[in-house]
Amino acid sequence: MTNRSDFPLFDNHPTLIYLDSAATTQKPKSVIEAVTFFYENENANVRRGVYNLTAKATNRYENTRVQIQQFIGAQHPQSIVFTKGTTESINIVAHCFAAPRLHAGDEILISAMEHHANLIPWQQICLQKKAHLKIIPLTETGDLDVEIFQKMLHPRVKMVAVTHLSNVLGTVNPIEALILEVKKHQIPILVDMAQSIASHTVDVADWEVDFVAFSGHKMYAPTGVGILYGQKKHLENMLPFQFGGDMIKDVSFEKTIFAAPPHRFEGGTPNAAGIAGLSAAIDYLQTLGQQNIYNHIDLLTKYCIESLRKIPMVQILGNPSKIFGVVSFTIENIHPHDIATILDSEFNIAVRAGQHCAQPLADLLEVPATVRVSFGIYNQKKDIDKLVEGLLWVITLFR
Protein backbone atom coordinates (compact mmCIF):
# COMPACT_ATOMS: atom_id res chain seq x y z
CA MET A 1 0.00 0.00 0.00
CA THR A 2 1.64 3.21 -1.21
CA ASN A 3 -0.69 6.19 -1.28
CA ARG A 4 1.88 8.99 -1.26
CA SER A 5 0.30 10.52 -4.37
CA ASP A 6 -2.94 11.07 -2.43
CA PHE A 7 -1.19 13.56 -0.12
CA PRO A 8 -0.52 17.04 -1.55
CA LEU A 9 2.15 17.83 1.04
CA PHE A 10 4.48 15.40 -0.70
CA ASP A 11 3.95 17.20 -4.01
CA ASN A 12 5.38 20.27 -2.30
CA HIS A 13 8.09 18.30 -0.48
CA PRO A 14 8.92 15.50 -2.93
CA THR A 15 12.07 14.32 -1.15
CA LEU A 16 10.61 14.38 2.37
CA ILE A 17 10.56 11.11 4.29
CA TYR A 18 7.95 11.64 6.96
CA LEU A 19 8.29 9.24 9.88
CA ASP A 20 6.30 11.07 12.55
CA SER A 21 2.71 9.97 12.02
CA ALA A 22 2.34 9.21 15.73
CA ALA A 23 2.53 12.97 16.28
CA THR A 24 0.17 13.81 13.41
CA THR A 25 -0.68 12.25 10.08
CA GLN A 26 -0.52 14.03 6.74
CA LYS A 27 -3.84 14.79 5.10
CA PRO A 28 -5.11 13.23 1.85
CA LYS A 29 -6.41 15.44 -0.91
CA SER A 30 -9.99 14.29 -0.30
CA VAL A 31 -9.85 15.59 3.29
CA ILE A 32 -8.38 18.94 2.26
CA GLU A 33 -11.01 19.25 -0.46
CA ALA A 34 -13.80 18.49 2.02
CA VAL A 35 -12.65 21.32 4.29
CA THR A 36 -12.38 23.69 1.32
CA PHE A 37 -15.79 22.63 0.02
CA PHE A 38 -17.35 23.36 3.41
CA TYR A 39 -15.91 26.87 3.56
CA GLU A 40 -16.79 27.60 -0.05
CA ASN A 41 -20.29 26.12 -0.08
CA GLU A 42 -21.70 25.44 3.39
CA ASN A 43 -19.99 27.74 5.88
CA ALA A 44 -22.43 28.62 8.64
CA ASN A 45 -22.68 28.03 12.36
CA VAL A 46 -24.31 24.68 13.08
CA ARG A 47 -27.57 24.59 15.04
CA ARG A 48 -27.66 28.40 15.12
CA GLY A 49 -30.29 29.35 12.54
CA VAL A 50 -33.24 28.32 10.36
CA TYR A 51 -31.88 29.42 6.99
CA ASN A 52 -30.78 26.94 4.33
CA LEU A 53 -27.03 27.37 4.71
CA THR A 54 -26.99 26.57 8.41
CA ALA A 55 -29.30 23.63 7.77
CA LYS A 56 -26.74 22.19 5.33
CA ALA A 57 -23.90 22.72 7.80
CA THR A 58 -25.91 21.15 10.60
CA ASN A 59 -26.90 18.16 8.49
CA ARG A 60 -23.27 17.46 7.59
CA TYR A 61 -22.27 17.85 11.24
CA GLU A 62 -24.91 15.46 12.55
CA ASN A 63 -24.47 13.01 9.67
CA THR A 64 -20.79 12.77 10.61
CA ARG A 65 -21.85 11.88 14.14
CA VAL A 66 -23.84 8.96 12.73
CA GLN A 67 -20.90 8.02 10.51
CA ILE A 68 -18.62 7.82 13.56
CA GLN A 69 -21.23 5.86 15.48
CA GLN A 70 -21.17 3.25 12.73
CA PHE A 71 -17.37 3.40 12.37
CA ILE A 72 -16.78 2.42 16.00
CA GLY A 73 -19.83 0.20 16.48
CA ALA A 74 -21.73 2.42 18.92
CA GLN A 75 -25.43 1.80 19.50
CA HIS A 76 -26.51 5.43 19.59
CA PRO A 77 -25.33 8.59 17.80
CA GLN A 78 -26.02 10.37 21.09
CA SER A 79 -22.99 8.52 22.49
CA ILE A 80 -20.65 10.47 20.17
CA VAL A 81 -19.37 13.79 21.51
CA PHE A 82 -17.32 16.11 19.30
CA THR A 83 -14.29 17.59 21.07
CA LYS A 84 -11.02 19.31 20.17
CA GLY A 85 -9.07 16.06 20.52
CA THR A 86 -8.16 13.15 22.76
CA THR A 87 -6.92 15.47 25.50
CA GLU A 88 -10.24 17.28 25.84
CA SER A 89 -12.15 14.01 25.62
CA ILE A 90 -10.23 12.54 28.55
CA ASN A 91 -10.58 15.74 30.57
CA ILE A 92 -14.36 15.63 30.12
CA VAL A 93 -14.48 12.12 31.57
CA ALA A 94 -12.10 13.00 34.40
CA HIS A 95 -13.98 16.14 35.46
CA CYS A 96 -17.58 15.22 34.63
CA PHE A 97 -17.69 11.48 35.32
CA ALA A 98 -14.86 10.48 37.65
CA ALA A 99 -14.56 13.53 39.90
CA PRO A 100 -18.15 13.51 41.22
CA ARG A 101 -17.79 9.81 42.10
CA LEU A 102 -14.38 10.08 43.72
CA HIS A 103 -13.83 10.31 47.47
CA ALA A 104 -10.80 10.47 49.74
CA GLY A 105 -8.97 7.15 49.70
CA ASP A 106 -10.45 5.98 46.39
CA GLU A 107 -8.16 4.95 43.55
CA ILE A 108 -7.80 5.49 39.82
CA LEU A 109 -5.61 3.11 37.82
CA ILE A 110 -3.55 4.06 34.77
CA SER A 111 -0.59 2.31 33.17
CA ALA A 112 3.04 3.37 33.31
CA MET A 113 3.08 3.89 29.53
CA GLU A 114 0.44 6.62 29.34
CA HIS A 115 0.73 9.85 27.38
CA HIS A 116 0.51 12.95 29.58
CA ALA A 117 -3.04 13.45 28.28
CA ASN A 118 -4.09 10.20 29.96
CA LEU A 119 -2.10 10.87 33.12
CA ILE A 120 -2.32 14.49 34.22
CA PRO A 121 -6.15 14.79 34.22
CA TRP A 122 -6.43 11.78 36.54
CA GLN A 123 -3.49 12.95 38.64
CA GLN A 124 -5.07 16.35 39.21
CA ILE A 125 -8.51 14.94 40.00
CA CYS A 126 -6.94 12.62 42.57
CA LEU A 127 -5.08 15.53 44.15
CA GLN A 128 -8.30 17.54 44.40
CA LYS A 129 -10.26 14.66 45.90
CA LYS A 130 -7.46 13.25 48.10
CA ALA A 131 -7.69 10.02 46.16
CA HIS A 132 -4.78 7.90 44.96
CA LEU A 133 -3.46 7.49 41.43
CA LYS A 134 -2.11 3.96 41.12
CA ILE A 135 0.22 2.94 38.32
CA ILE A 136 -0.05 -0.43 36.59
CA PRO A 137 3.59 -1.50 36.15
CA LEU A 138 5.33 -2.84 33.07
CA THR A 139 7.19 -6.08 32.65
CA GLU A 140 10.90 -6.09 31.84
CA THR A 141 10.02 -6.33 28.15
CA GLY A 142 7.82 -3.23 28.28
CA ASP A 143 4.44 -4.97 28.32
CA LEU A 144 1.67 -4.05 30.72
CA ASP A 145 1.88 -6.44 33.66
CA VAL A 146 -1.56 -8.05 33.45
CA GLU A 147 -1.08 -10.27 36.50
CA ILE A 148 -0.34 -7.34 38.76
CA PHE A 149 -3.15 -5.36 37.12
CA GLN A 150 -5.61 -8.07 38.08
CA LYS A 151 -4.43 -7.91 41.69
CA MET A 152 -4.87 -4.12 41.74
CA LEU A 153 -8.61 -4.32 41.03
CA HIS A 154 -10.67 -3.96 44.21
CA PRO A 155 -13.69 -1.97 45.46
CA ARG A 156 -11.73 1.24 46.11
CA VAL A 157 -10.86 1.53 42.39
CA LYS A 158 -13.34 3.93 40.77
CA MET A 159 -11.82 4.29 37.30
CA VAL A 160 -9.32 2.63 34.96
CA ALA A 161 -7.77 4.51 32.03
CA VAL A 162 -5.35 2.82 29.65
CA THR A 163 -3.95 3.32 26.19
CA HIS A 164 -4.60 0.82 23.44
CA LEU A 165 -1.26 1.52 21.73
CA SER A 166 1.69 3.22 23.42
CA ASN A 167 2.95 6.31 21.61
CA VAL A 168 6.49 5.60 22.90
CA LEU A 169 6.94 1.83 23.06
CA GLY A 170 4.53 0.88 20.29
CA THR A 171 3.11 -1.75 22.64
CA VAL A 172 -0.38 -2.92 21.76
CA ASN A 173 -2.23 -3.70 24.96
CA PRO A 174 -4.72 -6.62 25.07
CA ILE A 175 -7.52 -4.15 25.48
CA GLU A 176 -10.48 -6.52 25.14
CA ALA A 177 -9.05 -8.80 27.83
CA LEU A 178 -8.42 -5.79 30.10
CA ILE A 179 -11.99 -4.58 29.65
CA LEU A 180 -13.35 -8.02 30.53
CA GLU A 181 -11.21 -8.11 33.66
CA VAL A 182 -12.37 -4.66 34.76
CA LYS A 183 -16.01 -5.53 34.10
CA LYS A 184 -15.77 -8.44 36.55
CA HIS A 185 -15.35 -5.78 39.22
CA GLN A 186 -17.93 -3.37 37.72
CA ILE A 187 -15.30 -0.67 37.34
CA PRO A 188 -15.66 1.85 34.49
CA ILE A 189 -12.83 2.04 31.96
CA LEU A 190 -11.64 4.61 29.43
CA VAL A 191 -9.50 3.53 26.47
CA ASP A 192 -7.20 6.01 24.72
CA MET A 193 -7.26 5.01 21.03
CA ALA A 194 -5.44 8.04 19.64
CA GLN A 195 -2.63 5.92 18.20
CA SER A 196 -4.68 2.94 17.06
CA ILE A 197 -7.98 4.23 15.67
CA ALA A 198 -6.80 4.44 12.05
CA SER A 199 -5.44 0.90 11.86
CA HIS A 200 -7.42 -1.13 14.41
CA THR A 201 -11.12 -1.84 14.11
CA VAL A 202 -13.15 -1.18 17.22
CA ASP A 203 -16.61 -2.27 18.29
CA VAL A 204 -17.42 -0.34 21.44
CA ALA A 205 -20.77 -2.06 21.94
CA ASP A 206 -19.24 -5.53 21.67
CA TRP A 207 -16.40 -4.53 23.99
CA GLU A 208 -18.88 -2.99 26.46
CA VAL A 209 -16.29 -0.29 27.06
CA ASP A 210 -17.45 2.75 29.01
CA PHE A 211 -15.45 5.47 27.25
CA VAL A 212 -13.18 5.74 24.20
CA ALA A 213 -11.19 8.82 23.21
CA PHE A 214 -9.37 9.60 19.96
CA SER A 215 -8.27 12.48 17.73
CA GLY A 216 -8.96 13.25 14.10
CA HIS A 217 -5.47 14.46 13.27
CA LYS A 218 -3.96 11.02 13.91
CA MET A 219 -6.38 9.37 11.49
CA TYR A 220 -5.65 11.59 8.45
CA ALA A 221 -8.27 14.20 9.43
CA PRO A 222 -7.74 17.88 10.33
CA THR A 223 -6.35 19.09 13.64
CA GLY A 224 -8.67 20.45 16.30
CA VAL A 225 -11.25 17.66 16.05
CA GLY A 226 -11.68 14.76 18.44
CA ILE A 227 -14.19 12.21 19.62
CA LEU A 228 -15.39 11.09 22.99
CA TYR A 229 -17.51 7.96 22.96
CA GLY A 230 -19.39 7.37 26.17
CA GLN A 231 -22.07 4.89 27.07
CA LYS A 232 -25.38 6.72 26.82
CA LYS A 233 -26.26 5.98 30.45
CA HIS A 234 -23.04 7.63 31.60
CA LEU A 235 -23.38 10.74 29.44
CA GLU A 236 -26.96 11.27 30.60
CA ASN A 237 -25.80 11.39 34.23
CA MET A 238 -22.83 13.72 33.64
CA LEU A 239 -22.92 17.49 34.00
CA PRO A 240 -21.00 19.47 31.36
CA PHE A 241 -17.37 20.44 31.67
CA GLN A 242 -17.60 23.66 29.62
CA PHE A 243 -20.44 26.15 29.63
CA GLY A 244 -21.57 28.44 26.85
CA GLY A 245 -23.79 28.68 23.81
CA ASP A 246 -26.01 25.92 22.43
CA MET A 247 -25.50 23.41 25.22
CA ILE A 248 -28.67 24.32 27.05
CA LYS A 249 -32.33 23.35 26.98
CA ASP A 250 -33.50 26.37 28.95
CA VAL A 251 -31.70 29.21 30.72
CA SER A 252 -32.60 32.13 32.96
CA PHE A 253 -30.53 34.46 35.08
CA GLU A 254 -31.15 32.17 38.01
CA LYS A 255 -30.61 28.68 36.59
CA THR A 256 -29.84 26.57 33.54
CA ILE A 257 -31.30 23.30 32.30
CA PHE A 258 -28.72 21.60 30.12
CA ALA A 259 -29.42 19.97 26.78
CA ALA A 260 -29.41 16.22 26.45
CA PRO A 261 -26.17 14.50 25.46
CA PRO A 262 -24.19 14.87 23.32
CA HIS A 263 -24.98 18.57 22.82
CA ARG A 264 -24.57 19.45 26.50
CA PHE A 265 -20.84 18.70 26.08
CA GLU A 266 -20.43 20.77 22.90
CA GLY A 267 -20.77 24.33 24.13
CA GLY A 268 -19.51 27.04 21.79
CA THR A 269 -19.00 27.14 18.06
CA PRO A 270 -17.74 23.74 16.90
CA ASN A 271 -15.06 23.10 14.31
CA ALA A 272 -17.60 22.29 11.62
CA ALA A 273 -15.05 22.47 8.80
CA GLY A 274 -12.76 20.09 10.66
CA ILE A 275 -15.65 17.71 11.20
CA ALA A 276 -16.37 17.79 7.46
CA GLY A 277 -12.73 16.80 6.99
CA LEU A 278 -13.10 14.05 9.60
CA SER A 279 -16.00 12.62 7.63
CA ALA A 280 -13.87 12.53 4.48
CA ALA A 281 -11.01 10.89 6.41
CA ILE A 282 -13.29 8.08 7.59
CA ASP A 283 -14.46 7.58 4.00
CA TYR A 284 -10.82 7.41 2.93
CA LEU A 285 -9.90 4.85 5.60
CA GLN A 286 -12.88 2.69 4.78
CA THR A 287 -12.07 2.79 1.07
CA LEU A 288 -8.55 1.58 1.80
CA GLY A 289 -9.79 -0.94 4.36
CA GLN A 290 -8.56 -0.91 7.94
CA GLN A 291 -7.26 -4.46 7.68
CA ASN A 292 -5.15 -3.43 4.69
CA ILE A 293 -3.87 -0.44 6.64
CA TYR A 294 -3.03 -2.67 9.59
CA ASN A 295 -1.17 -5.13 7.39
CA HIS A 296 0.84 -2.36 5.74
CA ILE A 297 1.86 -0.70 9.02
CA ASP A 298 2.66 -4.07 10.56
CA LEU A 299 4.91 -4.95 7.62
CA LEU A 300 6.78 -1.65 7.92
CA THR A 301 7.15 -2.06 11.68
CA LYS A 302 8.67 -5.51 11.39
CA TYR A 303 10.98 -4.38 8.58
CA CYS A 304 12.12 -1.38 10.63
CA ILE A 305 12.92 -3.50 13.69
CA GLU A 306 14.78 -6.01 11.55
CA SER A 307 16.76 -3.22 9.89
CA LEU A 308 17.62 -1.37 13.10
CA ARG A 309 18.84 -4.55 14.74
CA LYS A 310 21.60 -4.72 12.14
CA ILE A 311 23.05 -1.38 13.25
CA PRO A 312 25.65 -1.52 16.02
CA MET A 313 24.95 0.63 19.09
CA VAL A 314 21.17 0.84 18.45
CA GLN A 315 18.93 -0.13 21.36
CA ILE A 316 15.21 -0.61 20.60
CA LEU A 317 12.78 0.05 23.44
CA GLY A 318 9.87 -2.24 24.20
CA ASN A 319 8.95 -5.78 23.24
CA PRO A 320 9.71 -6.25 19.51
CA SER A 321 7.08 -8.99 19.21
CA LYS A 322 4.32 -6.58 20.31
CA ILE A 323 5.43 -3.33 18.69
CA PHE A 324 3.12 -1.81 16.09
CA GLY A 325 3.50 1.40 14.13
CA VAL A 326 5.90 3.10 16.55
CA VAL A 327 9.57 2.23 17.04
CA SER A 328 11.62 4.11 19.65
CA PHE A 329 15.35 3.64 20.03
CA THR A 330 18.58 5.12 21.30
CA ILE A 331 22.10 5.06 19.91
CA GLU A 332 24.90 4.70 22.40
CA ASN A 333 26.64 8.00 23.26
CA ILE A 334 24.64 10.07 20.72
CA HIS A 335 21.84 12.33 21.92
CA PRO A 336 18.49 11.75 20.18
CA HIS A 337 18.17 15.46 19.39
CA ASP A 338 21.46 15.34 17.50
CA ILE A 339 20.28 12.30 15.58
CA ALA A 340 16.97 13.91 14.62
CA THR A 341 18.63 17.19 13.63
CA ILE A 342 21.15 15.50 11.33
CA LEU A 343 18.52 13.24 9.76
CA ASP A 344 16.47 16.33 8.98
CA SER A 345 19.25 18.58 7.69
CA GLU A 346 21.22 15.99 5.71
CA PHE A 347 18.59 13.47 4.60
CA ASN A 348 15.24 15.31 4.82
CA ILE A 349 13.94 12.64 7.20
CA ALA A 350 11.43 13.77 9.81
CA VAL A 351 11.54 11.80 13.07
CA ARG A 352 10.61 12.71 16.63
CA ALA A 353 13.21 13.08 19.38
CA GLY A 354 12.47 13.61 23.06
CA GLN A 355 10.23 12.12 25.73
CA HIS A 356 7.12 12.13 23.51
CA CYS A 357 4.82 13.60 26.16
CA ALA A 358 5.51 10.63 28.43
CA GLN A 359 8.15 11.90 30.84
CA PRO A 360 7.34 9.47 33.68
CA LEU A 361 7.82 6.55 31.28
CA ALA A 362 11.19 7.95 30.17
CA ASP A 363 12.20 8.27 33.83
CA LEU A 364 11.08 4.70 34.47
CA LEU A 365 13.12 3.44 31.53
CA GLU A 366 16.06 5.60 32.64
CA VAL A 367 16.46 7.23 29.23
CA PRO A 368 16.55 11.04 28.94
CA ALA A 369 15.09 10.88 25.44
CA THR A 370 14.64 8.56 22.48
CA VAL A 371 14.36 8.76 18.72
CA ARG A 372 10.93 7.71 17.56
CA VAL A 373 9.89 6.68 14.07
CA SER A 374 6.24 6.05 13.27
CA PHE A 375 4.51 5.07 10.08
CA GLY A 376 1.59 6.12 7.92
CA ILE A 377 -0.01 4.63 4.86
CA TYR A 378 2.25 6.81 2.68
CA ASN A 379 5.44 5.17 3.95
CA GLN A 380 7.26 2.31 2.25
CA LYS A 381 10.27 0.10 2.86
CA LYS A 382 12.61 2.41 0.99
CA ASP A 383 11.90 5.10 3.61
CA ILE A 384 13.31 2.76 6.24
CA ASP A 385 16.30 1.98 4.04
CA LYS A 386 17.01 5.70 3.83
CA LEU A 387 16.61 5.98 7.61
CA VAL A 388 19.22 3.27 8.11
CA GLU A 389 21.56 5.06 5.71
CA GLY A 390 21.11 8.25 7.70
CA LEU A 391 21.70 6.56 11.05
CA LEU A 392 24.90 4.95 9.81
CA TRP A 393 26.05 8.39 8.68
CA VAL A 394 25.23 9.84 12.11
CA ILE A 395 27.23 7.10 13.83
CA THR A 396 30.17 7.77 11.51
CA LEU A 397 30.09 11.49 12.34
CA PHE A 398 30.24 10.84 16.09
CA ARG A 399 33.00 8.24 16.06
Secondary structure, DSSP 8 states (H G I E B T S, - for coil): ---GGG-HHHHHSTT-EE-BTTT-----HHHHHHHHHIIIII-S-TTS-SSHHHHHHHHHHHHHHHHHHHHHT-S-GGGEEEESSHHHHHHHIIIIIIHHH--TT-EEEEETT--GGGTHHHHHHHHHHT-EEEEE-B-TTS-B-HHHHHHH-STTEEEEEEESB-TTT-BB--HHHHHHHHHHTT--EEEE-TTTTTTS---HHHHT-SEEEEEGGGTTS-TT-EEEEE-HHHHHT---SS--TT-EEEE-SS-EEE--TTGGG--S---HHHHHHHHHHHHHHHHH-HHHHHHHHHHHHHHHHHHHTTSTTEEE-S-GGGB-SEEEEEETTB-HHHHHHHHHHHH-EE-EEE-TT-HHHHHHHT-S-EEEEE--TT--HHHHHHHHHHHHHHHHHH-
